[in-house]
């Protein structure tokens, strides 16, 4: 039988510490992984999310302005 006298606090610290350590592959795959991680940090930022929402909103407004004032005949032709 194994001894069950583990220190839970120390065990949790070790697991948290090991989860915080990032091991990078070497060579081209290492560069690719660093690029992916950097891109993920940017994409998960709230400023990026807000700017994408703004871009979609502006795109919708511009597309609506493009067809505003056209006759139905011209609208049918362009679609």
Secondary structure, DSSP 8 states (H G I E B T S, - for coil): -------HHHHHHHHHHHHH-----STHHHHHHHHHHHHHHHHTSHHHHHHHHHHHHHHHHHHHHHHTT--HHHHHHH-
